[in-house]
């Protein structure tokens, strides 16, 4: 796994007949002349905003414009929330390359691996209820299920699943674009696909991002609660904190329910953009199936870091991190920390799934920002610019 892939923390896109993990060398191709969005009206008037906030907002719009103009993103969207809860939304580009339709403000997108944070919260809620132990082995909850070459569920702990230190192979490495787009997968099928391949490391010895970890975490949630993962996510998180535009798609649901920009994907990485808006997201499941908005993601991560979803002991476990690649990125239990150019860190996750990439998080001071683009960047510069947009939103 490349350093860039480790940083992206994604439910990754696929390339050709095999799923792409390393970032290709080909640069993203600019897509015609895009219409750039303008700043949305804020909750408070522009005249009421302090100069520093206005400068930060201008920097966010410039960053989105760059993603469209220079990096070839069809559209870019952002939501920025200050420590007092006042929010602004931004757009750039077009929401539909065929019709030229505007980008819907705060439109719904597939949020990929941000789903992992939701799944980790469910597990840690069960830990707080003394129904799950982080240091129990997977076999405690799913006896005999996890077996393979160098793989033994009697040696892998729940903590190692959530932290990506289990050594389990990533099933996503073995799925192609059209298969993932059109086929419905049961979670057990995803696990079986992973277990056809050998372990990548002994449990606890090495950090290595694997979607398989979170499929198992989702199965543990279902086994312990006796309820479907989607129901538990909706009851324990989505409704609890009022995420009005976030949902777990139903089996076979290939469309996005609310206003949304269309999502595009290159396969191969230097090929033309294809519309991937409609797809079966079941290959993501507990690792990457959710749909949400930038504003809802800000609300979720703000509530999480404020202690509204977990007791302090479990939130502290979630924030206990290990190094994850380069650039100072660290991974906890379904939660990452990334350094800010203005000092300190922000907490979040990020996600990629064919058609969409999302990045963002919350600072210790309570500022929140999330950025989405409607195609996964296919070069290092464009990928860096998405993270830079988040940094500008949080730092000014």
C-alpha positions as CSV (number, residue, x, y, z in Angstrom):
1,X,0.0,0.0,0.0
2,X,1.4,3.4,-1.0
3,X,2.0,6.2,1.4
4,X,-0.6,8.3,-0.5
5,X,-3.2,5.5,-0.2
6,X,-2.6,5.2,3.5
7,X,-3.2,8.9,3.9
8,X,-6.4,8.9,1.9
9,X,-8.3,6.6,4.4
10,X,-10.8,5.7,1.9
11,X,-13.2,3.1,0.7
12,X,-11.2,3.3,-2.5
13,X,-12.1,3.5,-6.1
14,X,-11.3,0.8,-8.6
15,X,-9.2,1.0,-11.8
16,X,-10.0,-1.2,-14.8
17,X,-10.8,-4.8,-13.8
18,X,-9.0,-4.6,-10.5
19,X,-9.5,-2.0,-7.7
20,X,-6.9,0.7,-7.6
21,X,-5.1,1.3,-4.3
22,X,-2.0,3.3,-5.3
23,X,-2.6,6.8,-6.8
24,X,-1.9,6.7,-10.6
25,X,0.6,9.1,-12.2
26,X,-1.8,10.5,-14.7
27,X,-3.1,14.0,-14.0
28,X,-6.8,14.8,-13.9
29,X,-8.0,16.3,-17.1
30,X,-9.7,19.7,-16.8
31,X,-13.4,19.4,-17.9
32,X,-14.3,22.3,-20.2
33,X,-15.3,25.7,-18.8
34,X,-17.0,25.4,-15.4
35,X,-19.5,27.8,-13.9
36,X,-18.2,28.7,-10.4
37,X,-20.7,28.9,-7.6
38,X,-21.1,31.9,-5.3
39,X,-21.1,32.2,-1.6
40,X,-24.4,31.1,0.0
41,X,-26.2,33.5,2.4
42,X,-25.0,32.8,5.9
43,X,-27.1,32.4,9.0
44,X,-25.7,35.7,10.2
45,X,-25.4,38.6,7.6
46,X,-22.0,39.3,5.9
47,X,-21.8,42.6,7.7
48,X,-22.0,40.8,11.1
49,X,-19.1,38.5,10.2
50,X,-15.7,39.5,11.7
51,X,-13.0,40.3,9.2
52,X,-11.0,37.1,10.0
53,X,-14.1,35.0,9.3
54,X,-14.7,36.8,6.0
55,X,-11.1,36.2,4.9
56,X,-11.5,32.5,5.8
57,X,-14.7,32.3,3.7
58,X,-13.0,33.9,0.8
59,X,-10.2,31.4,1.0
60,X,-12.6,28.5,1.0
61,X,-14.3,29.8,-2.2
62,X,-10.9,30.3,-3.9
63,X,-9.9,26.8,-2.9
64,X,-13.0,25.3,-4.4
65,X,-12.6,27.3,-7.6
66,X,-9.1,25.9,-7.9
67,X,-10.4,22.3,-7.5
68,X,-12.7,22.9,-10.5
69,X,-10.6,25.2,-12.7
70,X,-7.1,23.6,-12.2
71,X,-7.8,20.0,-11.0
72,X,-10.7,19.1,-13.2
73,X,-13.3,18.4,-10.5
74,X,-16.8,18.6,-12.0
75,X,-18.0,20.2,-8.8
76,X,-16.8,21.0,-5.3
77,X,-19.0,21.7,-2.2
78,X,-18.1,22.9,1.3
79,X,-19.7,23.7,4.6
80,X,-17.9,25.7,7.3
81,X,-19.1,26.1,10.8
82,X,-17.6,28.4,13.4
83,X,-17.3,27.6,17.1
84,X,-20.7,29.4,17.7
85,X,-22.5,27.1,15.3
86,X,-22.9,29.7,12.5
87,X,-22.5,28.0,9.1
88,X,-21.8,28.9,5.5
89,X,-22.0,26.7,2.4
90,X,-20.1,27.0,-0.8
91,X,-20.2,25.6,-4.3
92,X,-18.1,25.6,-7.5
93,X,-18.5,23.9,-10.8
94,X,-21.6,22.2,-12.2
95,X,-23.8,19.6,-10.7
96,X,-24.5,17.8,-13.9
97,X,-22.0,17.7,-16.8
98,X,-24.7,16.8,-19.3
99,X,-27.2,19.5,-18.5
100,X,-25.0,22.1,-16.8
101,X,-27.3,22.2,-13.8
102,X,-26.2,24.2,-10.8
103,X,-24.6,22.4,-7.8
104,X,-27.2,22.1,-5.1
105,X,-26.1,23.9,-2.0
106,X,-25.2,21.4,0.7
107,X,-26.2,18.6,-1.6
108,X,-26.1,14.9,-0.6
109,X,-23.1,12.9,-1.5
110,X,-21.8,9.3,-0.9
111,X,-19.5,9.8,2.1
112,X,-17.5,6.5,1.7
113,X,-15.2,5.8,4.7
114,X,-16.7,8.5,6.9
115,X,-19.1,5.6,7.6
116,X,-16.3,3.9,9.6
117,X,-16.6,6.6,12.2
118,X,-20.3,5.9,12.6
119,X,-19.6,2.2,12.9
120,X,-16.9,2.7,15.5
121,X,-19.2,4.9,17.5
122,X,-21.8,2.0,17.6
123,X,-19.1,-0.4,18.8
124,X,-17.9,2.0,21.5
125,X,-21.5,2.6,22.7
126,X,-21.7,-1.1,23.2
127,X,-18.4,-1.0,25.1
128,X,-19.9,1.7,27.3
129,X,-22.9,-0.6,27.9
130,X,-20.5,-3.5,28.8
131,X,-21.8,-5.6,26.0
132,X,-18.5,-5.5,24.0
133,X,-14.9,-5.4,25.2
134,X,-12.3,-3.7,23.1
135,X,-9.7,-6.2,24.1
136,X,-11.9,-9.3,23.6
137,X,-11.1,-11.4,20.5
138,X,-13.4,-11.4,17.5
139,X,-14.2,-15.1,18.2
140,X,-15.9,-14.0,21.4
141,X,-18.7,-12.5,19.3
142,X,-18.3,-14.3,15.9
143,X,-16.9,-17.7,16.9
144,X,-15.1,-19.6,14.2
145,X,-16.0,-17.1,11.5
146,X,-12.6,-15.5,10.8
147,X,-10.1,-18.1,9.6
148,X,-7.6,-18.1,6.7
149,X,-4.0,-18.2,5.8
150,X,-2.3,-16.5,8.8
151,X,-5.7,-15.4,10.0
152,X,-7.4,-16.4,13.3
153,X,-10.3,-14.6,14.9
154,X,-9.1,-16.0,18.2
155,X,-6.0,-13.7,18.0
156,X,-7.6,-10.5,16.6
157,X,-9.2,-8.1,19.1
158,X,-12.0,-5.7,18.5
159,X,-9.6,-2.8,19.2
160,X,-7.4,-4.0,16.4
161,X,-10.3,-4.0,14.0
162,X,-11.2,-0.4,14.8
163,X,-7.6,0.7,14.7
164,X,-6.7,-1.1,11.5
165,X,-3.9,-3.2,13.2
166,X,-5.5,-6.6,12.7
167,X,-3.5,-7.6,9.6
168,X,-6.6,-8.6,7.8
169,X,-6.5,-8.3,4.0
170,X,-8.7,-5.7,2.3
171,X,-11.5,-7.3,0.2
172,X,-11.8,-4.1,-1.8
173,X,-8.5,-4.9,-3.5
174,X,-10.4,-7.7,-5.4
175,X,-13.5,-5.9,-6.8
176,X,-13.7,-4.1,-10.1
177,X,-15.7,-1.0,-11.0
178,X,-18.6,-2.5,-12.8
179,X,-19.0,-5.3,-10.3
180,X,-19.2,-2.9,-7.4
181,X,-21.5,-0.6,-9.3
182,X,-24.2,-3.2,-10.2
183,X,-23.9,-6.1,-7.7
184,X,-25.5,-6.4,-4.3
185,X,-23.1,-7.9,-1.7
186,X,-24.1,-9.5,1.6
187,X,-21.6,-8.6,4.3
188,X,-20.6,-12.2,4.6
189,X,-19.7,-12.3,0.9
190,X,-17.3,-9.4,1.4
191,X,-15.7,-11.2,4.4
192,X,-15.4,-14.4,2.4
193,X,-13.7,-12.5,-0.4
194,X,-11.1,-11.1,2.0
195,X,-10.5,-14.5,3.6
196,X,-9.4,-16.0,0.3
197,X,-6.2,-14.0,0.7
198,X,-3.4,-14.2,3.4
199,X,-2.9,-11.9,6.3
200,X,-0.8,-8.8,5.6
201,X,0.7,-8.9,9.1
202,X,0.4,-10.5,12.5
203,X,-2.3,-8.9,14.7
204,X,-1.1,-5.8,16.5
205,X,2.2,-5.6,14.6
206,X,1.4,-3.1,11.9
207,X,-1.1,-0.4,10.9
208,X,-2.7,-1.2,7.6
209,X,-6.0,0.2,6.2
210,X,-8.5,-2.5,5.4
211,X,-12.2,-2.2,4.8
212,X,-12.6,-5.8,6.1
213,X,-12.0,-4.6,9.6
214,X,-15.2,-2.6,9.5
215,X,-17.3,-5.3,7.9
216,X,-16.4,-7.4,10.9
217,X,-17.2,-4.5,13.3
218,X,-20.6,-4.2,11.7
219,X,-21.2,-7.9,12.1
220,X,-20.3,-7.6,15.8
221,X,-22.8,-4.8,16.2
222,X,-25.5,-6.9,14.6
223,X,-24.7,-10.0,16.6
224,X,-24.6,-8.2,20.0
225,X,-27.7,-6.1,19.4
226,X,-29.7,-8.6,17.4
227,X,-30.7,-5.7,15.1
228,X,-29.6,-4.7,11.5
229,X,-26.7,-2.3,11.4
230,X,-28.7,0.3,9.5
231,X,-31.4,0.4,12.2
232,X,-28.8,0.8,15.0
233,X,-27.0,3.5,13.2
234,X,-30.2,5.4,12.6
235,X,-31.5,5.0,16.2
236,X,-28.3,5.5,18.1
237,X,-26.6,8.3,16.0
238,X,-28.6,9.8,13.1
239,X,-31.9,10.5,14.9
240,X,-30.2,11.1,18.3
241,X,-28.3,14.2,17.0
242,X,-30.7,15.3,14.3
243,X,-28.8,14.4,11.1
244,X,-31.7,15.2,8.7
245,X,-29.9,14.4,5.5
246,X,-27.9,11.3,6.5
247,X,-29.1,7.8,5.8
248,X,-28.0,4.2,5.2
249,X,-29.3,3.2,1.7
250,X,-31.7,0.3,1.8
251,X,-30.8,-3.0,0.0
252,X,-30.9,-2.4,-3.8
253,X,-31.2,1.4,-3.4
254,X,-29.0,2.8,-6.1
255,X,-30.1,6.4,-6.3
256,X,-29.5,9.3,-3.9
257,X,-32.8,10.5,-2.3
258,X,-32.2,14.3,-1.9
259,X,-30.8,17.1,-4.1
260,X,-27.3,16.1,-5.1
261,X,-24.6,16.8,-7.6
262,X,-23.9,13.9,-9.9
263,X,-20.8,11.8,-9.2
264,X,-18.2,10.9,-11.9
265,X,-15.4,8.3,-12.0
266,X,-12.4,7.6,-14.2
267,X,-11.7,4.0,-15.0
268,X,-8.9,3.6,-16.0
269,X,-7.4,6.6,-14.2
270,X,-6.5,8.4,-17.4
271,X,-9.8,7.6,-19.1
272,X,-12.9,9.7,-19.6
273,X,-15.2,10.6,-16.7
274,X,-18.2,8.3,-16.4
275,X,-21.4,9.1,-14.5
276,X,-21.3,6.8,-11.4
277,X,-24.1,8.6,-9.4
278,X,-26.4,5.5,-9.5
279,X,-24.7,2.5,-8.0
280,X,-25.2,-0.2,-5.4
281,X,-23.2,0.8,-2.4
282,X,-23.5,-2.5,-0.6
283,X,-19.8,-3.2,-1.2
284,X,-19.1,-0.5,1.3
285,X,-21.6,-1.6,4.0
286,X,-20.3,-0.8,7.5
287,X,-17.1,0.5,5.9
288,X,-18.5,3.0,3.4
289,X,-22.3,2.9,2.6
290,X,-23.7,6.1,4.1
291,X,-25.0,9.1,2.2
292,X,-24.9,12.6,3.9
293,X,-24.1,16.3,3.4
294,X,-21.2,18.4,4.4
295,X,-23.3,20.2,7.0
296,X,-24.5,16.9,8.5
297,X,-20.9,15.7,8.7
298,X,-19.9,18.8,10.5
299,X,-22.8,18.3,13.0
300,X,-21.8,14.6,13.5
301,X,-18.1,15.2,14.2
302,X,-18.9,18.2,16.4
303,X,-21.4,16.2,18.4
304,X,-18.9,13.3,18.7
305,X,-16.0,15.5,19.9
306,X,-18.3,17.3,22.3
307,X,-19.2,14.0,24.0
308,X,-22.8,13.8,22.9
309,X,-22.4,10.3,21.4
310,X,-19.9,8.6,23.8
311,X,-19.0,8.8,27.5
312,X,-15.6,10.4,28.1
313,X,-13.8,7.1,28.7
314,X,-14.8,5.7,25.3
315,X,-14.2,9.0,23.5
316,X,-10.7,8.9,25.0
317,X,-10.2,5.4,23.6
318,X,-11.3,6.7,20.2
319,X,-8.8,9.5,20.3
320,X,-5.9,7.3,21.2
321,X,-4.0,7.1,17.9
322,X,-1.1,5.4,16.1
323,X,0.9,6.7,13.2
324,X,-0.9,6.2,9.8
325,X,1.4,7.0,6.9
326,X,3.0,10.3,6.3
327,X,2.1,14.0,6.8
328,X,1.5,13.6,10.5
329,X,-1.8,11.6,10.0
330,X,-2.7,9.4,13.0
331,X,-5.5,6.9,13.4
332,X,-7.5,6.1,16.5
333,X,-10.6,3.9,16.7
334,X,-12.4,5.0,13.5
335,X,-11.2,8.6,14.0
336,X,-8.1,10.4,12.5
337,X,-6.1,13.5,13.5
338,X,-4.3,15.6,11.0
339,X,-2.1,18.6,11.7
340,X,-3.2,22.1,10.7
341,X,-1.0,24.7,9.1
342,X,-2.0,27.2,11.8
343,X,-1.1,24.8,14.6
344,X,-2.9,22.0,16.4
345,X,-4.9,19.2,14.7
346,X,-8.4,18.5,13.5
347,X,-10.3,15.3,14.1
348,X,-12.4,13.6,11.4
349,X,-12.0,10.7,8.9
350,X,-12.7,11.3,5.2
351,X,-13.9,8.9,2.5
352,X,-13.7,8.0,-1.2
353,X,-16.2,5.9,-3.2
354,X,-16.5,6.0,-6.9
355,X,-18.0,9.3,-7.8
356,X,-17.2,11.3,-4.6
357,X,-14.5,12.2,-2.2
358,X,-15.1,13.9,1.2
359,X,-12.6,15.4,3.6
360,X,-13.0,17.4,6.8
361,X,-13.3,17.5,10.6
362,X,-13.4,19.5,13.8
363,X,-10.8,21.4,15.7
364,X,-10.3,21.3,19.4
365,X,-11.7,24.9,19.5
366,X,-15.0,23.7,17.9
367,X,-14.6,24.9,14.3
368,X,-15.8,22.4,11.7
369,X,-15.4,22.1,7.9
370,X,-16.1,19.5,5.3
371,X,-15.3,19.5,1.6
372,X,-16.7,17.2,-1.1
373,X,-15.7,16.8,-4.7
374,X,-17.6,14.9,-7.4
375,X,-14.8,12.7,-8.6
376,X,-11.9,11.0,-6.8
377,X,-8.7,13.0,-7.6
378,X,-6.4,10.9,-9.8
379,X,-3.2,12.8,-9.0
380,X,-1.3,13.8,-5.9
381,X,-1.7,17.5,-6.5
382,X,-5.5,17.4,-6.8
383,X,-5.8,15.2,-3.7
384,X,-3.6,17.6,-1.8
385,X,-5.7,20.5,-2.8
386,X,-8.8,18.9,-1.3
387,X,-7.0,18.6,2.0
388,X,-5.7,22.2,1.6
389,X,-9.3,23.4,1.2
390,X,-10.2,21.9,4.6
391,X,-7.1,23.5,6.1
392,X,-7.9,26.9,4.7
393,X,-11.5,26.6,6.1
394,X,-10.2,25.7,9.5
395,X,-7.2,28.1,9.6
396,X,-8.1,31.1,7.4
